[in-house]
């Protein structure tokens, strides 16, 4: 069984360096998709440079999206309804998933196709590989970090990287929306659902979600252009407030709040500093390289 690692890129060079070095012993091919448009629709320069990763050039397939999705909402309709901004973002994300298909043509039916945001790094230890051979679908339960590699957000587990055998892959959006639960075989609803699965393995100690490992300025740029940019625009969270949150080691987004809650962007939960041994081996062994991003 070979493993194909699929992700997108905006401008996260350091995270991708960590990703490639951590996953390289296990991954056959890295699929990296980048668009000339951000999720907010702003035109951007291409930031991924395969020459920045010389040790992995033979494994990387870099795919560029040069056009907007055909069915996004434009003009007056976009202005009339602010929810249309979110609709367009979802269409751009879906488009990036669709383009990943171009990178897995050589995958065989029993090869494993993994989908992650680039800051979601699965733990592909050898013991996990043996487990993966026995299942059609997999979800990695990951530790959740903010701002620095060792500042831990302990309120929720992060079900990040998800995947399936190629023979089960209908589309990447379905994989991303897999339910974080293994259903019993007698559940009739599983026969009519693509996202509720019985032959699914949830990998405990399944890796790391390193979100917002950025300077405040970089973070403000990201939040202005990512999938929920419409919510961020309404949150009144300016650069000075972000700087204050980072300085105080406080999250600004309540991941436990109900969807649509007006208070989702006003959290002040304090992050926990944890031992480096919880982090990827490559990061620990090269801690000097990443010292500016370790608290």
N, C-alpha and C positions, 0 to 999 in steps of 0.2 A: 504494500500500500504506500503510495506516494502522497505528499501533502502539498497543496497549492494554497498559498497565503494571499488573500485579496484584501486590498485596502485603498483608501483615497489619500490625496495629499493636498495641503493648502500651502503651508510654509514651515512645516515642523521638522527641520533638518536634524536636530539633535535626537528627537524621539525616533526618527527613522533609523538613525545610526544605531541606537540602542535596540530597536526592533530587529534589524538585520543581524546584528551580532548575537542576539539572544536566540533567535529562531533558526539561524543558518544550519546548525547540525541536523535539523529535522526536516527542513523545508526543501522541496525540490525546485519550486519556482515561486518567486514573489511577483504578484500582479499589482502594479501601482497605477491608479487612474487619477488624472488631474484635468480640470477644466479651465478654460480661459475666462470662465465666469464664476464668481463666488455664489454661495447659496442665496445671497440677497440680490443677485443679478448684476452686481458690479463687475465690469470687465477688469481683468487682472493679468499680470504677466505670469508666465509659466515659471515656477520656482524650483521644481524638481530637476536636479542635474545628476544624471547617472554616474558621471565622473567623480562625484563626491563620495562614491561608494565602490572603489576599484576592486575590492575583494569579492564583491557580489555581482559584478556586472553581467557575468554569464548566467546568473539566475534571475535577473530582473527583467520583466517585460513592462515597459512604460507606455501607457496608453493615454492619448490626449483627446479631450473633448473640445471641439472647435465651434460648436453651435449650441444654441439654447434649445430646450425641448419644444416641440412643435405646438403643444397644447397649453402653454402657460398663458396666463391672463395678462393683458396689456392695456395701456391707455386709460380711459375714464373708468372702466370697470375695476381696475386695480386701485384707483384712488378712492372710489366709492365705498369699497368694503375692505377694511384692514386685514380681514381674515384671508383675503386673496394672496397677501404676501406670503403667508404660511403655506398656502396651496402651491404657490410657485416654488417655494423652497423644497417642498416634498417632491415635486416633479423633477427638480434638478438632482436631488439625492437619488431618486429612482433611476434617472438617466445614468448616473455614475455606476449604479449597480448593473444596469443593462450592458454597459460597456465592458464590465469585467468578464462577461461571457467570451469576449474576443481573446482573452488570455488563457483560457483553459481548454482550448481545442485539442491539445495533445493528452489531456487527462483521460484515464481509463475509467471504466464503470465503477470500480471499487476504490478508486483514489478519493482522498478526503479533500473537500473544498472548504476552506475556512474564510469567514467574512468578519472583519473587524474595522472599527475606526482605528486610525493609525496609533492612537494612544492606548488602545486595548491590546495588551501583549499576552497571548496565552502561554501557559506553562506546559511545554511539550516534553516532559520528562519521559524516559523510556517506559516506565510503568504505565503512564497514561497512554502511550502509543499502543501498547498491547490491549488496553481497554477499548481504544478507538477502533481497532480492527473488528470488534465484535458488535458494533452498533452502527445504525444507519444515520443517526442524528446525534449531535453533541453540542453542549453548552458549557462554557467555562465560567465558573463562579470566581470572581476576581476581587482582590483587595483594591480599595478605592483611595487614591491619593490626590492632594491638591497643592498647587504652587511649588512645592519641593518634592523630591522623590521619596522622602521619608516623613511627610506630614500626612497622617492617616485620617480619613473620614470614616468613623466607625459606626455610623448610624444604620447603614444598609450595606448588604453585599451588592456587588455589581455583576450582573449577568451580561458580560460583554461579548467576547468572541463566540460566534455560533457557526455551525457548519453541518455538512452532510456528505454522504458518498455521492459521487457525480451522478450515479444512476437514479438518485432521489431528487436531484436538483431540478425544480421547475423554473424558479427564478430567484434572484438574490433577495428581493424584497420579502418573499415568503420566509427565507432563512432568517432574515433580520427580525422578523416578527414571531418567531417560534416562541411558544409559551414555555416559561421557565419551570416546567413540571413534567415528569414522566407519568403518562396516563395508563391505567390498567387496560388490558386487552379487551375487557368486556364493555368498556365505555363506547356505546354506539356512536356518539358524536365524533369520535376520532376517525370513523370511516368516511366522514363527510367534511373533514377539516384538514387543511394543509399545515396548520400551525399547532395542532394538538397531536402529539406523537406518542406511541407506545414504546417503540424501540429507540429510546433516547437515553443518553448518558450525560448526567451533570457531573462535571469534573470539579470536585472539591479542591481547594488550593490550586485553582485553575489559572492563576496568573495575576496580572496587575493592570489597573486602569489609572494611567497617569494623566489626569486632566488639568488643564490650565497651568502647565509647567512653562510659564512665560513671564516676561516682565509685565508690569501694569500696562504699558503702552501697547505691547504686543497683544495682551489680553483684550484690551478695549477694541483693537482692530478685529480680532477674532469674533468677539461677541457682536460686533456690528455687521458681521457678514455670515455668521453660521446659520444653521437651520431655524433656530428660534429668534432670529434677529428682530422679527416683528414684536415679540414680547420684550426684548431688551430695549427697544426704542421707547416703549411705554413705561419702562421701569424707573426712569429718572436716575440711572446709575452711571454717573459721569466718571471721568478718569480719576479725579481726586478721591472719590469714594472707593473706587477699586484699589487705589494705592493704600488707602487706610485699611481696607479689608486684608490685603496681602501683608501689610506690616503687622497687623494684629493676629494673623494666622486664623482668620475667620472666613467661613464660606459666606457667599452672598446669595446663594440660591438654595431654597428649601426643597430638597428632593422628596420629602415626605408630604408636602402640601398637595391638596387636591388639584387636579388639572383645572386651569382657568382661575385659580385663586389669585386675588390681587396681591397677596402677600408672598408669593413664591420667590420674588426677587429681593426680599428684605430679611434674610436670615442672618444670624450672627453666631452660629455654632462654632465652637473652638476646635481646631484640629489637634490631633494627638501626634507627638513625635515618637516614632518607633525605631527599633533596632534595625540596622542595615541588613542583617541576616535574613530579613523577610523579603528582600528585594532580589531582582535577577542576579545570577552569579556574575555575569559579565559586568554589571554595574558595580557590584561590590569589589570585584577584582581590579576595576579601573576607576575607583572612587576619586582619585586625583583629577582625572579627566572631567568628572562631573561635579567637582567640589562646589562650584558656584550654585548648584541646584540641590545641595544637601544641607539641611538645617543643622 
